[in-house]
Amino acid sequence: MTTKAGVGTSRHHNPNVAGREAAEQALTNAGVDRPDFVFMFASIGYDQHSLLRAVRQTTGEAPLTGCSAEGTIDGENIDESNFSVLVTAISSEELYWRNGVESGLEADPHAVGQRVAKALLPDLSAETIGLFVFPDGLTNIVGVGTNLDDFFAGLEEKLPSDRFLPVWGGGAGNNYNFFGEPTYQYCDDEIVSDGVSYALLSGKAQASWAMSHSLIPIGGERKVTRSHGNVIYEIDGKPALEVLKEYLPELALSDERDWLRYAVSLALCFRAPSYIKDEEYSSSRRTSTEPDRRLCDRTNGGKGGHERLVLKPR
């Protein structure tokens, strides 16, 4: 009883050619003719339906999940162009999958989380290993959508609480055009926006995983001196926005749309807890700016917390 997996990529601008190339390469690297499950990630320069159809045809209509992305990563190879597709083909006698998709994330993320959980309940068992989720990433961008915390709260409410279910994945992206091109979520032949695609993994295997990020600290540690909930009013005794301006070009905060250009690459971070290995800092906080010179944190910060700004290199 073996498990085989292979990854394939393509940067061809024709979606039919790119989908076929990436899928054929994944099948060759896995050493299989028809996989049991397929993951697909692609940037948004492609006609999404043509691309998906080419991958599905090449992989024998195997069950598929995935989403659009700002870029793809294949080992040490990274591509953030508008034309990049990555396919992972998996064949196993020991693993089995249950995939699906839900839409309406912006209107009611809590209800979407509940619907996903209800759909998964019949397939949960002692052999369940973990859940992959790929929600619309714009839903979690301040000033664009709601917080995905509500989605996960709805998901957890309806899932059994007697055992731990690991959740892996990431937000579907586009080319950082927050007010234009949507993101896309894939499930077999279906493509939606403003939704979440997912795949439940079960079988005989022991899972392991790691978390990391592409951000690097800039400047020294700062101290939150006044806050309430997830709103930061002062850092080091100064208005929060005045401190933020020290790290940004002039007039960068004059318009919310201008700020979003920097918000995707700039975040607050804090010292990683001891159970996170090989990372000195943990970044989970994207911020929005408000007219009254405060910052809204994506998670609940706290007075006295030591923060550092971190930047994604481009």
N, C-alpha and C positions, 0 to 999 in steps of 0.2 A: 504494500500500500504506500503510494508515493504522492507527493505534491510537487507540481511543476509550475513555474511562473516565468514569464519573460516580458520585457519592456521594449516597446518600439516607439520611435519618434519620426516626425517629418516636418519640414519647413516649406514644403511645396505650397505655392499660392492657390493651386486648384484644389478645391475641397475633395473632389472625387479621387484625385491622385494622392493627396495627403492622407486621407483616411485609409486608403488601401495600403499605402506604403507603411504607415505606422502599424497597422494591424498585422500585415504580413511579417514585418520584422519582429513583432511581439510573439507571434506564433512560432517563428523560426527559433527565437531565443528560448522559448519555453520547450521546444521540441515536441509540439502537439499540432494536430490538424484542426481540432475543434475544442475550444476551451469550455470549462464549466461556468466561468464567470469572467466578466471584462470590466475594467475601470477605464474611463476615458476623460481626459482633460484637454481643453483647447482654448486658444485665445480667440478673440471675437472678430478678427478680420475675415473669417470664413463665413460662408452661408452654413449655418449650423445644421439645418436639416439635411443638406447634401453630404456634409461631413459625417454626420451620424449614420446616415444610410450606407455610406461606403464602408464604415467600420463594421456595422451590423452584417452586411452581406459577406464581408471577408471572414468574419469570425463565426459564420454559420448561425446567425441569429441567437447567439448565446446571451443569457441575461446580462444586462449592462447597467451600470450606474456611473455618475460623475457630474461634472459641471464645467462651465467656462471659467477661465482664469486669466489673470493679468500676465502670467507667464507659466512656463513649465520647467520642472526640474527632473533631470535624469542622472542620478548619481552626482557627479561633479559638473555636469553640463546644465547650464541655465539659459533659457531663452525668454526674453520679455518683449519679443516683437509681436505684431498683430497676426502673424502666421506661424503658429506652432501648435502641434497636436501630439499628445502622448497617450499611448494605449498600453495597458497591462493585461496580459492574458494569463488566467489561472486555471489549472486542471488538477483535480484532486479526488481521490477515492475516500478521503477522510474529512473533507470539508463540504458544507452545503450552505446555500445562501437564500435569503428572502429579501427582495428589493422592492422599492415603491417610490412614489412621489406624491407630494401634496402642494397645493398652491394657496394663495391668500395670506401669505406671511405678514405683509405690511398691515393689513386690516385687523388681524387678530392672531398674533404669533402664539399666544397662549392656547387658543383653540386648535391651531395647527399642531402644536406639540402633543396635545391630547389625542388628536386623530391619528398621528403617527404611532403613538403608544398603543392605542386600541387595535390598530392594524397588525401590530407586532405580537400582541398577547398570545394568539394561538400558536405561534412559532417559538415562543420562549420555552426553554427546557434546561435540564441540568447540563446539557452539552453546549449551551449558548456561550460564545466566546466574547463577543463585543459587537458594537454598533457603529457603522460609518454613517456620518451625516454631512451633507453638503448644502447648507442653506444659502439663500441669497445674501451675499456679503454686504450689499447696500443697506440692508435692513439694520445693520449694526453701526452705520456711519452716522455720527452726530450731525444733525441738520438735514439728513436725507431720509432716514427711516427710524423705526422703533428699535428697542434694545432686544437682542436675541435672548437675554436672560429670561424674558417672558416665555419664549418658545421652550427653553430647557425646563422652566418651572412646570409648564403644562405637560411636557414629556415625563418628567419625574413623578408627577402626581398620579399618573395612570399606570406607571410601571410598578411591578412588585418591589416592595422595600426590603424583602428578606435576603436579597443577594446583590452584590455589586456588579453593575453592568458598565464596563469601560465604554466610553464614547470617543471615537476618533473622527478626524476629517478636517474640514476647513470651509471658510466662506467662499461661495462662487464670486468671481471677480470679472471686471472688464478692463478697459485700458485707462482706469482712473477717471473716466468721464461720468461723474456722479449724477449729472442732470441730463444725460442724453441716453447713451446706449445702455440697455438693461443687462443683467446677468442671466445666465441660462443654467437650468438644472436638467440632467438627462436621466431617463429611466426607460430602458429598452428602446422602443421607437418613439417615445414621447419626449417632447422638450417643453418646459414651462419656464416662466420668469416669475419673480416674486414668490418663490416656493422653496421647497427643500426636497432633495433626493436622498435616499438612504438605502443601506444594505445591512442586514443582520447576518453576522457570521456565526455559524455553529459547527460542531464537529469535534474531532479528536485532535487537539493541538493546544499548546501552551503559548499564549501571546505575551509579547514584550513590546514596549514602545518607549519612545523618547520625545521630549519636547524641547524646542529651541526657537530662536528667532534671529532675524537678520539685522538687529539693531545694535548699535554701539553707543556707550555712554559718552556724552559731551559735557565738559565742565565738571564742577565738583558737586558734592551732595548739598541739597537744599532742605530746609525744614519747613513743613506746613505749620504755620502758627495760628491760623484761624480757618475753620471749616465747619460745615454742617452737612451731614450725610455725604453725598457725592459732590458737593459744591465746595470748591476751594476759594477762599476769599483772600488769604494772605500767605505769602511764602517768605520766610526770613523777615517777618514784620513789614513787608512791602505789599502793595496791591498785587495780586497774582498776575494780572496782565502786564504790569510794569516789569515783572521778572521775566515773563515770557518774551517780551520785546527784546530783551538782551540777546536772545538767540536767533532772532529773525531779521530779515531785511526791513528797511524803513517802509512804513505804510502797509506791511503785510497783514495787519489786523483791521484795515479800514473797511473791508467787506467780507461777509461770511464766505462767499464763494472763493475769494482769494485765500482765506484761511484754510479751506479744505485742501488746497494744493499742498500745504505744509502739514496738515493734520494726518495725512496718510503716511508721512515719513517721520513725524515727530510724535513722541509719546512720553508719558511719565513712567518711570520704573521704580522698583523697590528691591531691596536685597532679597535674593531668592531664599526660600526656606530650606532647611537642612536636607529635606528629602529630595530636592532637585539637585542632581549631580552635574558637575562640569559647567554650571552657569552661575556666575557671581550675582547677576541681576535677573529679575523676572519682569517682563513687560506685559502688562495686560490692561493698560489704561490708555485709551484714546480720549482726547479732550475736545470740548467745544468751548467757544468763547461767547460771553454774554455782554450786553451793553453796559452793565453796571460793574465792569472791571473784575469779573470773577471767571473762574474756570469750572466747567462741569466735567467731572471725571466719569469714565465709563463704569467704574466700580466704586464702591464706597471707600473713599479715602478717610483719613482720620487726623485730627490735630495731633501734632507731635511726630507724625510719620516722616521718615527721611526719604526724600525722593531725589531722583536724578532724571534729567532729560536725556532721551536716547534718540538717535537718528538712524534712519535706514540709508546706507550708502547707495548711490545711484551710479 
